[in-house]
Amino acid sequence: MDRRKILTGFGSALVATALPRTGYAQDARHLIPIRFSQDEIFRTTVCLRPFRAAGPRIEAEDMGRKRIVHNYGHGGAGWSLSWGSAEAAVTLAMENRPKSIAVIGAGAIGLTTALMAQRAGASVTIYAKDRFPDVRSARATGTWSPDSRVAKTDAVAADFPERWEHMARRSWTMHQSYVGLADNPVEWMDHYYLRNPQPPVPDNPTDIDPGFLYLERRLGDIVPSSHPLGPDQHRFNAEQVRRRSVLTFNIAALSHQLTEDFLIAGGRFVPMTFDTPSDLNRLKEKVIINCTGYGARALFKDESITPVRGQIVWLPPQEGVHYGFMYRGVFVVARRDGIVVQALGPNENFGWNDDNEQPDMAAAHATLAALSDVFK
C-alpha cells in the first residue's frame, strides 16, 4: 500500500470499511470551483522533509556535561506526530527532573516540545536561528498525515509500529483540543479523491516501491473513512469520487497559537545559531532537546537523514472555498490561510534525495495547468 493510493482514497484499508456519513458542511453538488489562475500565485515554496529510514530519532545522549535529547526526522509527518513525539522526548528529558530545559529549533516539533516541557514543570527557553514564518514547517500542506514517509519497513525496530501508534493517538488528542478555537488553528475539512480510468502504460523501471511503512490503518477506530459519491452528487470531472473528513492545520493560525501559549506560560525565545554540537556548551541549561529537523543533518552530521523535496504553489483564499481534493497526482487544500497546490509526481520517488530548495516556477505553472479541467 503506497502513499499515493492512500491519498487518492482508493487504496487505504480505511476505505474497505467505509460507511455512509452525514452532516458534511458542504453539498458537493454546489462546491464553488477554485480559480487556478497563474497570475494569482503569490508565493511558491519548497520544503525539505527530513526522512529517516528508521523513523524519527527520539533518544538521549550525554555530551560532556550536557544531556541531549534528540527529536527529529519525522519525514512528512512532522505536524501530525508533533505532540506525541514531543511527549516521548520530554519524558527522556525529565528523567532527572531538571528545573530548566533548552529547546533548539522553533518549528512544529520545537514549539510542541517546548509546550510539553512546560506542562511537565520545566522552565523552557527556545534557541533558534529562525521563527515562524521562516521555519521549514511553515511550508507544509497542513493535513493530518501521521505516516507520510515516516519510515521504511525494512529499517524500523520491531516495536516501532506500537510507538508510532502511541505518538499518533496522543497527537490526535492534542490537535482536537485546538478545534473550535478563534481563527480555526485546527479544523475538519472535506477532501475529495478523484479518479478517471487510466490507459495502460509501459513498465517504468524507476517506478519502484521505495518500501515506506504505512500504519494509518492502526487508527481506523478514530480516523474517519471515505465513502463514494454518485455521478449526480458532485461537480468534479471524474468517474469515481470519494469523500472523507480530514483534520486540517491552518498553519499560520496554529503557529501563532502555539507561540502565544508558550509565551503566556513563561517561555522565552533567544535568537541563536548552532554550527557544531560544541556550540551547545554556550547554553546554561544542562538538558537540551534537539528539534532542528532537517538542520540536524548538518549540525550533528547525521547522514541518516534524506531530504524529500516538496514544492507548494500558493493561491489567495477564495470566498466560500473550503475543501481539498486529489486529482491527477496534484493535491489541493483550500485552507483559510491560503490555497496550497502540490504536485506529488508520477511515483513515490518524486522529490527523493533532492535538496534543492529553490522554487521551480515552470513546474509551478504546469501544476496549475494540470487542474484546468477538474470541474464539470
Phi, psi and chi 1 to 4 in degrees:
 res  aa     phi    psi   chi1   chi2   chi3   chi4
   1 MET       -  117.9 -167.7   71.0   63.8      -
   2 ASP  -104.0  165.9   64.1   36.3      -      -
   3 ARG   -58.7  -36.5  179.8  176.7   64.2  108.0
   4 ARG   -62.7  -41.9 -171.2  168.0  -49.5  -81.7
   5 LYS   -67.0  -36.5  -70.4 -179.6  179.4  178.4
   6 ILE   -67.6  -44.6  -67.4  172.9      -      -
   7 LEU   -65.9  -31.1  -79.5  175.0      -      -
   8 THR   -79.8   -8.6   55.9      -      -      -
   9 GLY    78.9    5.4      -      -      -      -
  10 PHE  -109.6   -5.2  -69.4   91.7      -      -
  11 GLY  -120.8   -6.3      -      -      -      -
  12 SER   -76.1  146.3  171.4      -      -      -
  13 ALA   -62.3  -24.0      -      -      -      -
  14 LEU   -65.7  -26.3  -62.5  178.1      -      -
  15 VAL   -71.4  -36.4  170.1      -      -      -
  16 ALA   -60.6  -27.9      -      -      -      -
  17 THR  -106.1   15.9   58.8      -      -      -
  18 ALA   -62.9  138.3      -      -      -      -
  19 LEU  -120.1  151.5  -62.1  174.3      -      -
  20 PRO   -58.3  141.3  -23.3   33.4      -      -
  21 ARG  -124.8  149.1  -66.9  172.1   55.6   83.6
  22 THR  -124.3  170.8   59.6      -      -      -
  23 GLY    86.5   17.4      -      -      -      -
  24 TYR   -65.0  147.7  -73.6   93.2      -      -
  25 ALA   -69.4  -26.7      -      -      -      -
  26 GLN  -127.5  144.7  -67.1  176.1  -60.5      -
  27 ASP   -86.3  119.3 -174.6  -27.9      -      -
  28 ALA   -62.8  -16.4      -      -      -      -
  29 ARG   -74.4  -20.3  -65.5  171.8  -61.7  176.3
  30 HIS  -118.9   21.3  -55.1  -62.2      -      -
  31 LEU   -60.6  139.5  -67.0  175.2      -      -
  32 ILE   -78.7  121.3  -62.0  175.1      -      -
  33 PRO   -61.4  143.7  -21.8   33.6      -      -
  34 ILE   -83.4  138.9  -60.8  173.2      -      -
  35 ARG   -85.0  116.4  -60.2 -172.2  -52.7  -88.4
  36 PHE  -102.3   62.0  -66.0  107.6      -      -
  37 SER   -91.0  127.2  175.9      -      -      -
  38 GLN   -65.4  -26.5  -63.8 -173.6    3.8      -
  39 ASP   -80.5    1.1   59.9    7.7      -      -
  40 GLU  -101.8    0.4  -69.1 -167.1   63.7      -
  41 ILE   -62.2  123.6  -62.7  174.1      -      -
  42 PHE  -110.5   -8.7   70.9   87.5      -      -
  43 ARG  -166.6  146.2 -177.8  171.2   54.4  166.2
  44 THR  -132.0  121.7  -59.2      -      -      -
  45 THR  -123.0  156.7   59.2      -      -      -
  46 VAL  -126.3  132.9  175.5      -      -      -
  47 CYS  -121.5  133.6  179.3      -      -      -
  48 LEU   -98.1  108.0  -59.3 -176.1      -      -
  49 ARG   -79.7  132.4  -70.3  154.7  -72.8 -171.9
  50 PRO   -86.8   94.2   30.9  -31.9      -      -
  51 PHE   -92.2  136.6  173.2   79.2      -      -
  52 ARG  -126.2  128.6  -63.0 -177.5   73.4 -113.8
  53 ALA   -58.8  -32.9      -      -      -      -
  54 ALA   -83.5   -1.3      -      -      -      -
  55 GLY    94.6  178.6      -      -      -      -
  56 PRO   -56.3  141.7  -24.0   33.7      -      -
  57 ARG   -88.9  109.3 -175.2 -175.8 -177.0 -170.1
  58 ILE  -128.2   91.7  -54.9  174.9      -      -
  59 GLU  -158.7  161.8   61.2 -175.8   17.1      -
  60 ALA  -110.0  148.5      -      -      -      -
  61 GLU  -146.2  148.5   67.7  171.3  -38.8      -
  62 ASP   -95.7  130.8  -66.7  -35.9      -      -
  63 MET  -126.0   95.8  -62.4  177.5   58.1      -
  64 GLY    64.6 -123.1      -      -      -      -
  65 ARG   -91.5    2.1  -63.1 -178.8  178.8 -179.3
  66 LYS  -103.2  144.1  -55.5  -69.9 -173.3 -177.8
  67 ARG  -107.7  117.6  179.7  172.3  177.3   80.4
  68 ILE  -104.1  124.1  -47.6  -62.1      -      -
  69 VAL  -108.7  120.3  177.0      -      -      -
  70 HIS   -90.4  139.2  -62.0  -72.4      -      -
  71 ASN  -147.7   80.9 -176.0   16.1      -      -
  72 TYR  -155.8  169.9   65.7   84.6      -      -
  73 GLY    90.4   44.7      -      -      -      -
  74 HIS   -94.0    5.7  -62.6   72.2      -      -
  75 GLY    59.5 -130.4      -      -      -      -
  76 GLY   -93.5   16.0      -      -      -      -
  77 ALA  -112.2   19.2      -      -      -      -
  78 GLY   -58.5  -56.9      -      -      -      -
  79 TRP   -62.4  -42.3  -80.8  104.7      -      -
  80 SER   -65.9  -38.4  -60.1      -      -      -
  81 LEU   -96.7    3.5  -69.8 -179.3      -      -
  82 SER   -55.7  -49.9   57.3      -      -      -
  83 TRP   -68.0  -41.4  -70.5  107.3      -      -
  84 GLY   -67.1  -42.1      -      -      -      -
  85 SER   -69.7  -32.6   65.0      -      -      -
  86 ALA   -62.1  -43.8      -      -      -      -
  87 GLU   -61.6  -41.4 -176.4  176.3   74.3      -
  88 ALA   -64.5  -42.2      -      -      -      -
  89 ALA   -68.0  -41.1      -      -      -      -
  90 VAL   -66.8  -34.7  168.9      -      -      -
  91 THR   -57.8  -42.4  -62.1      -      -      -
  92 LEU   -67.6  -40.5  -66.3  175.0      -      -
  93 ALA   -67.9  -29.2      -      -      -      -
  94 MET   -93.8    9.4  -67.4  -62.2  -67.3      -
  95 GLU   -57.0  -37.8  -74.7 -178.4  -13.4      -
  96 ASN  -102.8   17.5  -65.4  -37.3      -      -
  97 ARG    52.0   55.0  -60.0 -180.0 -179.1 -126.2
  98 PRO   -67.5  147.5   28.7  -36.6      -      -
  99 LYS   -80.7  -26.4  -66.4 -178.1  178.2  179.9
 100 SER  -134.1  147.6   61.7      -      -      -
 101 ILE  -135.6  140.3  -74.0  177.9      -      -
 102 ALA  -101.8  137.2      -      -      -      -
 103 VAL  -116.9  128.8  171.4      -      -      -
 104 ILE  -108.8  125.6   56.5  173.1      -      -
 105 GLY   109.3  131.9      -      -      -      -
 106 ALA  -122.0   28.0      -      -      -      -
 107 GLY   -85.9 -158.5      -      -      -      -
 108 ALA   -58.4  -44.4      -      -      -      -
 109 ILE   -70.3  -41.3  -58.1  -61.7      -      -
 110 GLY   -62.9  -45.6      -      -      -      -
 111 LEU   -65.1  -47.0  -74.5  172.6      -      -
 112 THR   -68.9  -33.5   51.1      -      -      -
 113 THR   -65.9  -42.0  -61.9      -      -      -
 114 ALA   -61.8  -42.0      -      -      -      -
 115 LEU   -66.2  -39.8  -74.9  163.2      -      -
 116 MET   -65.1  -37.3  -82.3  -64.1 -169.7      -
 117 ALA   -66.4  -37.9      -      -      -      -
 118 GLN   -63.2  -41.7  -71.7  177.0  -35.0      -
 119 ARG   -61.7  -30.4  -76.2  172.7  170.4 -116.0
 120 ALA   -79.5   -5.4      -      -      -      -
 121 GLY   104.9    6.0      -      -      -      -
 122 ALA   -92.9  151.2      -      -      -      -
 123 SER   -83.4  130.2  173.2      -      -      -
 124 VAL  -125.2  135.6 -177.2      -      -      -
 125 THR  -122.4  132.4  -59.4      -      -      -
 126 ILE   -98.4  123.3  -65.3  178.3      -      -
 127 TYR  -107.6  123.6  -60.8   89.0      -      -
 128 ALA  -159.1  149.3      -      -      -      -
 129 LYS   -72.7  -41.8  174.1 -174.5  176.2 -177.5
 130 ASP  -121.4  152.1  -63.3  -46.3      -      -
 131 ARG  -127.7  168.9  -69.7  172.0   56.4 -179.5
 132 PHE   -55.5  134.6 -177.8   86.2      -      -
 133 PRO   -98.4   18.4   36.5  -37.1      -      -
 134 ASP   -92.4   -1.5  -62.2  -42.3      -      -
 135 VAL   -82.4  156.1  -67.3      -      -      -
 136 ARG   -63.7  -34.8  -73.1 -171.1  174.1   95.4
 137 SER   -69.3   -9.6   52.2      -      -      -
 138 ALA   -72.8  -12.7      -      -      -      -
 139 ARG  -103.7   21.6  -50.1  167.2 -150.6  159.0
 140 ALA   -84.3  161.4      -      -      -      -
 141 THR   -71.0  -26.1   53.9      -      -      -
 142 GLY    82.4   35.5      -      -      -      -
 143 THR  -122.9  153.2   56.5      -      -      -
 144 TRP   -65.0  111.8  168.9 -101.5      -      -
 145 SER  -148.6   68.6   55.3      -      -      -
 146 PRO   -69.5  -13.8   28.0  -36.2      -      -
 147 ASP  -118.6   19.5   63.2   -9.2      -      -
 148 SER   -70.5  107.0  174.4      -      -      -
 149 ARG    46.3   50.4  -75.9  171.6  168.3  157.8
 150 VAL   -91.8  -21.8   71.8      -      -      -
 151 ALA  -173.1  173.4      -      -      -      -
 152 LYS  -114.6  142.4  -77.7 -163.3  172.3 -176.2
 153 THR   -55.8  -40.5  -56.4      -      -      -
 154 ASP   -87.5    5.4   60.4    0.4      -      -
 155 ALA  -120.9   -9.0      -      -      -      -
 156 VAL   -87.1  156.4  -62.3      -      -      -
 157 ALA   -70.4  159.3      -      -      -      -
 158 ALA   -60.8  -30.5      -      -      -      -
 159 ASP   -92.3    4.8   65.9  -18.9      -      -
 160 PHE   -60.9  -44.2  179.6   79.3      -      -
 161 PRO   -55.1  -40.1  -28.6   38.0      -      -
 162 GLU   -68.5  -41.8  -73.5   73.1   23.1      -
 163 ARG   -65.7  -40.3  -71.1 -171.8  -73.5  112.1
 164 TRP   -60.8  -45.3  173.7   90.4      -      -
 165 GLU   -61.4  -41.1 -177.7  177.0  -16.2      -
 166 HIS   -62.6  -44.6 -179.7   80.9      -      -
 167 MET   -62.7  -42.9  -71.5 -170.0  -66.4      -
 168 ALA   -65.4  -43.8      -      -      -      -
 169 ARG   -67.3  -38.6  -70.6 -179.8 -179.9  -88.8
 170 ARG   -65.6  -42.2 -179.0   58.2  173.1  147.1
 171 SER   -63.5  -42.2  -65.5      -      -      -
 172 TRP   -56.8  -45.4 -177.7  -98.5      -      -
 173 THR   -63.1  -44.4  -62.3      -      -      -
 174 MET   -67.8  -40.8  -70.1  -61.4  -64.0      -
 175 HIS   -62.2  -35.8  -75.2  -48.8      -      -
 176 GLN   -62.0  -27.7  -62.2  -58.3  -38.2      -
 177 SER   -71.4  -10.7   69.9      -      -      -
 178 TYR  -100.2   -5.0  -73.9   83.6      -      -
 179 VAL   -73.7  133.3  174.6      -      -      -
 180 GLY    92.7   -4.1      -      -      -      -
 181 LEU   -76.8  162.9  -63.1 -173.9      -      -
 182 ALA   -56.6  143.5      -      -      -      -
 183 ASP    71.2    2.7  -62.9  -34.5      -      -
 184 ASN    51.3   59.2  -61.1  -68.6      -      -
 185 PRO   -61.5  -33.8   21.2  -32.2      -      -
 186 VAL  -134.9  135.1 -178.7      -      -      -
 187 GLU  -156.1  166.8   61.9 -177.1  -27.5      -
 188 TRP   -88.0  146.0  -71.4   96.3      -      -
 189 MET  -145.0  142.1 -179.8 -173.4  -68.3      -
 190 ASP   -76.1  131.1  -73.4  -11.0      -      -
 191 HIS  -117.9  142.8  -80.3 -152.2      -      -
 192 TYR  -118.8  137.0  -60.3   87.7      -      -
 193 TYR  -118.0  115.3  -53.1   95.6      -      -
 194 LEU  -108.0  140.1  -39.7  179.3      -      -
 195 ARG  -143.0  136.6  171.9 -178.7  -76.6 -176.5
 196 ASN  -119.7  150.9  -72.9  -45.8      -      -
 197 PRO   -54.7  134.9  -23.6   34.1      -      -
 198 GLN  -101.7  134.2  -63.0  -67.1  -35.9      -
 199 PRO   -67.8  151.2   25.7  -34.0      -      -
 200 PRO   -62.3  141.4   21.9  -32.0      -      -
 201 VAL  -124.9  153.9  -64.3      -      -      -
 202 PRO   -63.8  153.3  -17.5   29.4      -      -
 203 ASP   -58.7  134.3  -68.7  -22.1      -      -
 204 ASN  -108.1  112.3 -175.7   -8.9      -      -
 205 PRO   -62.6  -19.8   22.3  -32.8      -      -
 206 THR   -86.8   -9.6   64.1      -      -      -
 207 ASP   -91.3   69.4 -169.7    9.0      -      -
 208 ILE  -105.6  157.8   59.5  174.0      -      -
 209 ASP   -73.8  115.8  179.1    6.7      -      -
 210 PRO   -72.0   -6.9  -12.4   27.5      -      -
 211 GLY    83.3   23.7      -      -      -      -
 212 PHE   -64.7  151.2  -67.8  120.1      -      -
 213 LEU   -93.4  126.1 -176.7   64.3      -      -
 214 TYR  -116.5  124.4  -58.6  102.2      -      -
 215 LEU  -128.5   -0.9  -62.6  165.5      -      -
 216 GLU   -63.0  -20.4 -165.8  173.8  -10.8      -
 217 ARG   -61.6  -21.0   59.9  176.6   56.1   87.6
 218 ARG   -69.4  -12.6  -61.8  175.5   69.3  102.1
 219 LEU  -107.0   21.0  -52.3  177.5      -      -
 220 GLY   -60.2  -19.8      -      -      -      -
 221 ASP   -83.6  -11.1   59.3  -43.4      -      -
 222 ILE  -122.5  -25.4   59.0  173.1      -      -
 223 VAL   -91.2  124.5  176.3      -      -      -
 224 PRO   -59.1  145.2  -24.6   34.6      -      -
 225 SER   -86.5  165.1  -58.3      -      -      -
 226 SER   -92.4  162.0   72.0      -      -      -
 227 HIS  -146.6  154.5   75.1  -80.0      -      -
 228 PRO   -78.2  151.9   28.5  -34.8      -      -
 229 LEU  -114.3  141.8  -61.7 -179.8      -      -
 230 GLY   -76.7  167.1      -      -      -      -
 231 PRO   -57.4  -28.7  -22.3   33.0      -      -
 232 ASP   -94.8   11.1   59.9  -14.9      -      -
 233 GLN  -109.4    8.0  -66.9  179.9  -60.4      -
 234 HIS  -155.1  172.1   63.5   83.8      -      -
 235 ARG  -121.7   24.1   62.5  178.9  -49.9  166.1
 236 PHE   -88.9  152.4  -65.7  106.8      -      -
 237 ASN   -87.8   71.1 -176.4   24.6      -      -
 238 ALA  -151.3  147.1      -      -      -      -
 239 GLU   -81.0  -27.9  -67.3 -168.1   11.9      -
 240 GLN  -128.0  131.6  -60.4  177.1   51.2      -
 241 VAL  -136.9  133.1  176.5      -      -      -
 242 ARG  -121.9  152.3  -58.6 -169.1   73.2   95.4
 243 ARG  -125.7  145.1  177.0  169.2   56.8 -173.2
 244 ARG  -150.0  141.7 -179.2 -178.4  179.5 -171.6
 245 SER   -82.3  128.6  -70.8      -      -      -
 246 VAL  -127.4  136.4  177.1      -      -      -
 247 LEU   -73.3  130.2 -156.4   63.1      -      -
 248 THR  -126.7  140.5  -56.3      -      -      -
 249 PHE  -106.3  117.5  -47.1  122.4      -      -
 250 ASN   -82.0   94.5  -67.3  -55.4      -      -
 251 ILE   -62.9  -34.1  -68.1  176.3      -      -
 252 ALA   -61.8  -50.3      -      -      -      -
 253 ALA   -66.1  -40.3      -      -      -      -
 254 LEU   -66.7  -42.6 -179.1   55.3      -      -
 255 SER   -62.6  -41.9  -64.3      -      -      -
 256 HIS   -65.6  -38.4  -76.3  -67.0      -      -
 257 GLN   -64.9  -45.3 -178.2   69.5   60.7      -
 258 LEU   -63.7  -40.8  -63.2  178.2      -      -
 259 THR   -62.7  -44.5  -62.0      -      -      -
 260 GLU   -63.5  -42.9 -177.8  178.2   -6.5      -
 261 ASP   -59.9  -41.2  -68.7  -12.3      -      -
 262 PHE   -64.8  -44.4  172.8   65.6      -      -
 263 LEU   -69.0  -40.3  -66.2  173.6      -      -
 264 ILE   -61.1  -34.5  -72.0  175.0      -      -
 265 ALA   -81.2    8.2      -      -      -      -
 266 GLY    96.2    9.2      -      -      -      -
 267 GLY   -73.6  160.8      -      -      -      -
 268 ARG  -132.2  147.1  -64.3 -170.4  -49.5  131.5
 269 PHE  -107.2  133.9  -73.3   96.5      -      -
 270 VAL  -128.2  117.7  175.1      -      -      -
 271 PRO   -64.1  129.7  -18.1   31.5      -      -
 272 MET  -163.4  143.3 -168.2  171.1  -68.1      -
 273 THR  -112.7  138.0  -60.4      -      -      -
 274 PHE  -119.9  122.7  -57.0   94.0      -      -
 275 ASP  -102.4  -32.1  -63.6  -44.9      -      -
 276 THR  -138.4  158.7   67.4      -      -      -
 277 PRO   -56.2  -29.7  -28.1   36.9      -      -
 278 SER   -64.6  -21.7   62.7      -      -      -
 279 ASP   -64.0  -20.5  -68.9  -20.4      -      -
 280 LEU   -66.9  -18.6  -60.9  175.9      -      -
 281 ASN   -66.4  -14.4  -68.0  -38.3      -      -
 282 ARG   -72.3  -18.4  -69.8 -178.0  -75.1  160.2
 283 LEU   -81.6  141.8  -55.5 -177.8      -      -
 284 LYS   -76.2  -26.6   62.8 -179.5 -179.1  180.0
 285 GLU   -70.6  141.9  -66.0   86.5   -6.5      -
 286 LYS   -86.9  -21.2  -66.7 -176.9  179.0  179.6
 287 VAL  -113.1  125.1  177.0      -      -      -
 288 ILE  -128.5  130.6  -57.9  167.2      -      -
 289 ILE  -105.1  120.5  -52.8 -178.7      -      -
 290 ASN   -89.3  107.8  167.0   31.6      -      -
 291 CYS  -120.9   46.3  -57.0      -      -      -
 292 THR   -88.2   -0.3   51.6      -      -      -
 293 GLY    57.6 -131.3      -      -      -      -
 294 TYR   -61.9  -25.4 -175.9   71.0      -      -
 295 GLY   -61.6  -20.9      -      -      -      -
 296 ALA   -66.6  -22.1      -      -      -      -
 297 ARG   -60.8  -43.6  178.6 -177.9  170.2   94.3
 298 ALA   -83.5  -43.3      -      -      -      -
 299 LEU   -64.5  -44.4  177.9   57.5      -      -
 300 PHE  -108.5   13.3  -72.3   92.3      -      -
 301 LYS    51.6   41.5  -50.1  -58.8 -179.6 -171.4
 302 ASP   -89.1   95.0 -172.4  -11.4      -      -
 303 GLU   -76.8   -2.6  -64.4  -61.9  -36.7      -
 304 SER   -75.1  -12.7   71.8      -      -      -
 305 ILE   -83.5  124.3  -62.9  178.2      -      -
 306 THR  -110.8  128.1  -60.5      -      -      -
 307 PRO   -73.6  139.2   27.9  -34.5      -      -
 308 VAL  -122.9  108.4 -178.6      -      -      -
 309 ARG   -79.1  136.2 -176.2 -177.8 -172.5  -84.9
 310 GLY  -138.0  130.6      -      -      -      -
 311 GLN  -111.8  134.9  175.1  168.4  -72.0      -
 312 ILE  -118.6  133.4  -71.6  178.3      -      -
 313 VAL   -98.5  128.8 -176.8      -      -      -
 314 TRP  -107.0  129.7  -65.3   77.7      -      -
 315 LEU  -117.9  152.4  -59.2  172.7      -      -
 316 PRO   -63.4  151.6  -19.0   31.2      -      -
 317 PRO   -57.2  147.1  -21.4   32.3      -      -
 318 GLN  -121.6  135.6  -63.8  173.0   18.8      -
 319 GLU   -53.8  126.5 -175.7   68.2   27.0      -
 320 GLY    79.9   -0.5      -      -      -      -
 321 VAL   -99.9  115.6  174.3      -      -      -
 322 HIS  -154.0   74.2 -174.5   61.1      -      -
 323 TYR  -163.4  173.1   58.2   91.0      -      -
 324 GLY  -133.6  163.2      -      -      -      -
 325 PHE  -159.0  162.8   66.0   82.7      -      -
 326 MET  -122.6  125.7  174.1   79.0  168.1      -
 327 TYR  -148.9  122.5 -179.1   68.7      -      -
 328 ARG    50.9   44.1  -68.7 -177.7  177.6  172.6
 329 GLY    76.1   13.4      -      -      -      -
 330 VAL  -118.0  130.8  178.6      -      -      -
 331 PHE  -106.3  126.9 -165.5   38.8      -      -
 332 VAL  -124.2  131.6  178.1      -      -      -
 333 VAL  -132.8  115.4 -174.9      -      -      -
 334 ALA   -89.1   80.8      -      -      -      -
 335 ARG   -79.2  169.5  -63.1 -177.9  -14.6 -149.1
 336 ARG   -73.7  -22.2  -63.5  179.3 -169.6  -90.9
 337 ASP   -99.2   12.5   52.5   -4.2      -      -
 338 GLY   143.0  154.6      -      -      -      -
 339 ILE   -93.9  117.6  -62.0  174.5      -      -
 340 VAL  -100.3  134.1  -60.6      -      -      -
 341 VAL  -127.4  119.9 -176.8      -      -      -
 342 GLN  -131.6  126.2 -179.2  178.0   14.2      -
 343 ALA   -79.7  130.8      -      -      -      -
 344 LEU   -96.8   -3.7  -61.6 -178.9      -      -
 345 GLY    79.9  176.8      -      -      -      -
 346 PRO   -75.7  -20.1   28.2  -35.3      -      -
 347 ASN  -158.4  179.3   55.9   59.2      -      -
 348 GLU   -71.2   -9.6  -78.1  -67.9  -83.1      -
 349 ASN   -85.0   -1.2  -68.1  -52.5      -      -
 350 PHE   -62.4  123.2 -171.1   67.2      -      -
 351 GLY    82.8   -2.6      -      -      -      -
 352 TRP   -67.1  129.0  179.4 -102.2      -      -
 353 ASN    56.0   35.5 -158.5   23.4      -      -
 354 ASP  -112.9  111.6 -175.9  -10.6      -      -
 355 ASP  -101.4   18.0   63.0   -2.1      -      -
 356 ASN   -77.9  114.9  178.7   13.2      -      -
 357 GLU   -98.9   10.4  -67.9 -168.3   83.1      -
 358 GLN   -85.7  131.8  -65.1  -58.3  -49.2      -
 359 PRO   -62.2  143.7  -22.8   33.9      -      -
 360 ASP  -108.4   99.4 -177.8  -19.6      -      -
 361 MET   -71.1  -31.2  -66.0  -50.0  -60.5      -
 362 ALA   -63.1  -42.5      -      -      -      -
 363 ALA   -66.2  -36.3      -      -      -      -
 364 ALA   -61.3  -45.8      -      -      -      -
 365 HIS   -66.1  -38.2  -66.6  158.2      -      -
 366 ALA   -65.7  -35.1      -      -      -      -
 367 THR   -63.3  -45.2  -61.6      -      -      -
 368 LEU   -67.0  -37.7  -66.6 -170.5      -      -
 369 ALA   -62.5  -31.8      -      -      -      -
 370 ALA   -67.3  -12.9      -      -      -      -
 371 LEU  -102.3    9.1  -60.6  171.1      -      -
 372 SER   -62.5  -26.5   62.0      -      -      -
 373 ASP  -117.2   25.6   64.1  -15.1      -      -
 374 VAL   -70.6  -28.0   65.6      -      -      -
 375 PHE  -102.5  148.6  -63.1  103.4      -      -
 376 LYS   -66.1      -  -67.6  179.8 -178.3  176.5
